Each structure stands twice: as C-alpha cells, then as structure tokens.
Amino acid sequence: MQADYAVVTAKPKGTPSSIKVAAFVVSSWLPGNKDREKRNSYTIDRFKPKMGTAELPTAEVTYNGAVAYPVGPLEKGLANVVGVVLSLSRLHVGLGMAAGALRVAREASLYAQFRTAFGVPVSSFPLMMNQINDINQFAQRSAAGAFKVYSEYIHFGEKLIAGIRDLEKIGDIEDRKRRFRLRELVMLQKIVVADEAPAMIRMAISFFGGHGIMEDFLSLPRLHRDSMIMELWEGPRNVLLTQIHRDFQRVKDWYPADEFIRDLLVSTDKDIVEKYAAEFVRIISHESLLRNDIETLTLCRDWQKFSTKLFRAYQEQALAELDFNGKPIKFSRLLRKFKKEKL
Ligand SMILES: Cc1cc2nc3c(=O)[nH]c(=O)nc-3n(C[C@H](O)[C@H](O)[C@H](O)COP(=O)(O)OP(=O)(O)OC[C@H]3O[C@@H](n4cnc5c(N)ncnc54)[C@H](O)[C@@H]3O)c2cc1C
C-alpha cells in the first residue's frame, strides 16, 4: 500500500477485448500530487490483519476514476501478469527467503555460542550441533540456488516471456530450452524455499529459548510471520506443482522430462541424475493430476516429494560450484572486535 505504483488487472469496457482481462499500471499520485497527499482517485477502504505482519501492508482499495496506463496488449493482461509480474515476484521470494535464511542462521549460531548451560555454550551439545549445521546448510544452499537462478534471469537481459506459446516462437532450440528451464526453476524455487523456510526459522527461534518468542531483541518471529506469507502468495504450492506438470506435458515433443533433468543437474553425480530423470519421466507421464483415483493420489504425493528433492539437488549443485570455504562465524571473535571498536 505504500508503493507509488500498482499493477492491476481489469476488464476494459466497450472494447473488442472487454471479455479479456487487461493489465494496467496505476500510479498512486498524479504528477505533483504526492506532496499534497492527493491520491489518484482511489480510497484505501480497510487494512488487512495478516498474522501480525506489518512491513508490507495489504488493503482493500477502490479505484474510482483513477488514471491507469495499459501495459502490453489489452487481451494479454492475464498472461503478462502471470508470466512476467508474478514470475519476477516469485524470483524475489527466492532471493528474499535466502537473504532471510543467511541472517537467521548467523544470529542463531552466534546466540548458541553465547548462551551457556552447565558451564558450556549450548552450541557444543551434539543435538544443537546438528541443528546448527542444518540451518547453515539450508541458508547456504538457498542463497547459492537463488543466485544461480537469478544468473539465468540476467543471462536473458532480465526479461521474462509470458507463456509457453510465446516461448515456442523462439527458433533456436537450445535458447528455447534454456528459457523453459528458467521458467520452471522460478516456480520450483518458490515452492521449495517457501515451504522449507518457516520450519527452519521455527527451529532457529528454538535456539533462543524464551527469547525466541518474546521479541525483546530479536526479529526472527517477524521473519517467521513473513515466511508464512511467502508460502501462499504468488501462487501456492499445489497450483504451481499442477502448472509445472502441465508445462512438461505441453513441451514433451521438444523437451522431454529426462533431458531437462540432465541439463539442469550437469555437475551432479551421474547415478543420481539418471535416477531422478527416470522418476521425473514417470511423474510427467501421468496424464493429469486432476483425476480422483488411487494412482493419481499416490503420484501427487510422489510429485510433491520429488519437487523438493529436485530443487535441493539443484541448490546443492550451485553450492558445490561455488566451492565456498568460509570460516564458521565465532561469537568470541566478534565480541573481541566489538570491544576493541568501543575502546
Ligand atoms: C498478504 C497477501 C498479499 C497479497 N497481495 C496480492 C496482490 O497485491 N495482488 C494480487 O493479485 N494478489 C495478492 N494476493 C493474493 C495471492 O496471490 C493469493 O492469495 C494466492 O495466490 C492464493 O490464491 P487464493 O487465495 O485464491 O487461494 P486458493 O487458490 O483458494 O487456494 C486454497 C488452497 O487450495 C489449493 N488449490 C488451489 N487450486 C488448486 C489446484 N488446482 N489443485 C490443487 N490444489 C489447489 C491451494 O494450494 C491452497 O492450498 C495476496 C495474498 C496475500 C496473503
């Protein structure tokens, strides 16, 4: 609600495309009106309570005579909003959650070194050591994966293509496949990172004991609330799993599912790649996720599990490619540094 521009969808009246949904940019203020706090003919009717999240206010809004500018052809509004606006937003979910994970992992690991029980830091108990490793691993692979996906977006000049039909207009088959990989990776990343983040942040909160809940000096509860929203907006998991499944059936003549896995996991162990390729082919060969029978129910469960395994393998590959050799962050070293700076 605090943005200066909104992308909205609406049906234009009295045009041949009035049955279709069009996309518009609506500025919050017409030129010169921001300082005067005079809005572009819209009212904010009601703010929405959202599990206590406050950074990104959501509201019910009525536009009444607001000036709006069409974006793209009027009859392609929905395709552009889903294929371009939502895809970009889904990329941001991946980057945002990875950035949050790095912070959460750092703060939680440092606190575990600071807090002592029975005279030793809680970070030295094996139960805690496993959890610290899990959180750090999650943060590192999420960040490496997010940058790898984003580098593909940069490769295409930070331009997205709206739908499969437009994608199929690309003559160069290798280029088209690479574009398709980016499209699917954006959805897979959104599903997997947003699904794992709330569980990881909840575990990090537990490192702080009671302080984890109380929010006296900690922002992990805030990040936890935000992560719950990431899971739902910009397309919930089931919807994206259905979309990916349908996409692969549409492109099977020029991009078989097993070839996609081989192209995606180029530097992963070959045995794993072939196992994943066979599993993916089996899942995609099932003609529809919308049938209500026992095979489809089982397959949906398999697809849900496999989607996580597949994107994790991609993240782990991204992390291995980085060959990151960072030293674990030490609370005692940081404390010495801060004390020295204070003196
Ligand atoms: C804080 C917040 C801000 C938002 N801001 C905006 C905004 O600025 N602009 C905007 O346009 N939208 C916005 N949204 C809407 C958001 O994109 C949708 O809420 C989200 O995509 C989920 O759609 P839905 O609410 O209709 O859920 P539904 O589609 O009703 O989903 C409900 C459940 O049904 C499942 N489901 C749905 N379809 C299928 C299917 N085919 N197969 C299997 N399962 C299915 C879903 O996975 C989910 O579990 C916002 C949402 C939130 C929470």
The ligand as an SDF file (V2000), in Angstrom:
LIG
                    3D

 53 58  0  0  0  0  0  0  0  0999 V2000
   -0.5720  -10.8860    2.1700 C   0  0  0  0  0  0  0  0  0  0  0  0
   -1.0840  -11.1510    0.7990 C   0  0  0  0  0  0  0  0  0  0  0  0
   -0.9740  -10.1590   -0.1570 C   0  0  0  0  0  0  0  0  0  0  0  0
   -1.4410  -10.3790   -1.4330 C   0  0  0  0  0  0  0  0  0  0  0  0
   -1.2900   -9.3910   -2.3450 N   0  0  0  0  0  0  0  0  0  0  0  0
   -1.7960   -9.5670   -3.5740 C   0  0  0  0  0  0  0  0  0  0  0  0
   -1.6990   -8.5290   -4.5530 C   0  0  0  0  0  0  0  0  0  0  0  0
   -1.1160   -7.4610   -4.2980 O   0  0  0  0  0  0  0  0  0  0  0  0
   -2.2570   -8.7340   -5.7630 N   0  0  0  0  0  0  0  0  0  0  0  0
   -2.8980   -9.9020   -6.0780 C   0  0  0  0  0  0  0  0  0  0  0  0
   -3.3840  -10.0460   -7.1900 O   0  0  0  0  0  0  0  0  0  0  0  0
   -2.9870  -10.8880   -5.1850 N   0  0  0  0  0  0  0  0  0  0  0  0
   -2.4680  -10.7570   -3.9560 C   0  0  0  0  0  0  0  0  0  0  0  0
   -2.5700  -11.7880   -3.0400 N   0  0  0  0  0  0  0  0  0  0  0  0
   -3.3070  -12.9810   -3.4360 C   0  0  0  0  0  0  0  0  0  0  0  0
   -2.4410  -14.2030   -3.5460 C   0  0  0  0  0  0  0  0  0  0  0  0
   -1.6820  -14.1940   -4.7180 O   0  0  0  0  0  0  0  0  0  0  0  0
   -3.3860  -15.3970   -3.4600 C   0  0  0  0  0  0  0  0  0  0  0  0
   -3.9460  -15.3860   -2.1600 O   0  0  0  0  0  0  0  0  0  0  0  0
   -2.6390  -16.6890   -3.6600 C   0  0  0  0  0  0  0  0  0  0  0  0
   -2.1700  -16.8040   -4.9950 O   0  0  0  0  0  0  0  0  0  0  0  0
   -3.5080  -17.9040   -3.3480 C   0  0  0  0  0  0  0  0  0  0  0  0
   -4.7310  -17.8380   -4.0420 O   0  0  0  0  0  0  0  0  0  0  0  0
   -6.0780  -17.9610   -3.2400 P   0  0  0  0  0  0  0  0  0  0  0  0
   -6.0070  -17.0950   -2.0250 O   0  0  0  0  0  0  0  0  0  0  0  0
   -7.1870  -17.7400   -4.1900 O   0  0  0  0  0  0  0  0  0  0  0  0
   -6.0640  -19.4730   -2.7270 O   0  0  0  0  0  0  0  0  0  0  0  0
   -6.7900  -20.7170   -3.3910 P   0  0  0  0  0  0  0  0  0  0  0  0
   -6.4790  -20.7850   -4.8550 O   0  0  0  0  0  0  0  0  0  0  0  0
   -8.2230  -20.6860   -2.9650 O   0  0  0  0  0  0  0  0  0  0  0  0
   -6.0230  -21.8620   -2.6280 O   0  0  0  0  0  0  0  0  0  0  0  0
   -6.5050  -22.5050   -1.4440 C   0  0  0  0  0  0  0  0  0  0  0  0
   -5.8950  -23.8940   -1.3460 C   0  0  0  0  0  0  0  0  0  0  0  0
   -6.3280  -24.6840   -2.4370 O   0  0  0  0  0  0  0  0  0  0  0  0
   -5.2370  -25.2240   -3.1140 C   0  0  0  0  0  0  0  0  0  0  0  0
   -5.5160  -25.2560   -4.5610 N   0  0  0  0  0  0  0  0  0  0  0  0
   -5.9720  -24.2560   -5.3500 C   0  0  0  0  0  0  0  0  0  0  0  0
   -6.0620  -24.6690   -6.6390 N   0  0  0  0  0  0  0  0  0  0  0  0
   -5.6610  -25.9500   -6.6670 C   0  0  0  0  0  0  0  0  0  0  0  0
   -5.4970  -26.9380   -7.6890 C   0  0  0  0  0  0  0  0  0  0  0  0
   -5.7600  -26.6720   -8.9680 N   0  0  0  0  0  0  0  0  0  0  0  0
   -5.0300  -28.1590   -7.3440 N   0  0  0  0  0  0  0  0  0  0  0  0
   -4.7580  -28.4440   -6.0590 C   0  0  0  0  0  0  0  0  0  0  0  0
   -4.8690  -27.5540   -5.0300 N   0  0  0  0  0  0  0  0  0  0  0  0
   -5.3130  -26.3400   -5.3350 C   0  0  0  0  0  0  0  0  0  0  0  0
   -4.0700  -24.2830   -2.8270 C   0  0  0  0  0  0  0  0  0  0  0  0
   -2.8030  -24.9190   -2.9290 O   0  0  0  0  0  0  0  0  0  0  0  0
   -4.3530  -23.8730   -1.3940 C   0  0  0  0  0  0  0  0  0  0  0  0
   -3.8440  -24.8700   -0.5260 O   0  0  0  0  0  0  0  0  0  0  0  0
   -2.0690  -11.6110   -1.7610 C   0  0  0  0  0  0  0  0  0  0  0  0
   -2.1670  -12.6080   -0.7930 C   0  0  0  0  0  0  0  0  0  0  0  0
   -1.6790  -12.3910    0.4700 C   0  0  0  0  0  0  0  0  0  0  0  0
   -1.7980  -13.4960    1.5010 C   0  0  0  0  0  0  0  0  0  0  0  0
  1  2  1  0
  2  3  1  0
  2 52  2  0
  3  4  2  0
  4  5  1  0
  4 50  1  0
  5  6  2  0
  6  7  1  0
  6 13  1  0
  7  8  2  0
  7  9  1  0
  9 10  1  0
 10 11  2  0
 10 12  1  0
 12 13  2  0
 13 14  1  0
 14 15  1  0
 14 50  1  0
 15 16  1  0
 16 17  1  0
 16 18  1  0
 18 19  1  0
 18 20  1  0
 20 21  1  0
 20 22  1  0
 22 23  1  0
 23 24  1  0
 24 25  2  0
 24 26  1  0
 24 27  1  0
 27 28  1  0
 28 29  2  0
 28 30  1  0
 28 31  1  0
 31 32  1  0
 32 33  1  0
 33 34  1  0
 33 48  1  0
 34 35  1  0
 35 36  1  0
 35 46  1  0
 36 37  1  0
 36 45  1  0
 37 38  2  0
 38 39  1  0
 39 40  1  0
 39 45  2  0
 40 41  1  0
 40 42  2  0
 42 43  1  0
 43 44  2  0
 44 45  1  0
 46 47  1  0
 46 48  1  0
 48 49  1  0
 50 51  2  0
 51 52  1  0
 52 53  1  0
M  END
$$$$
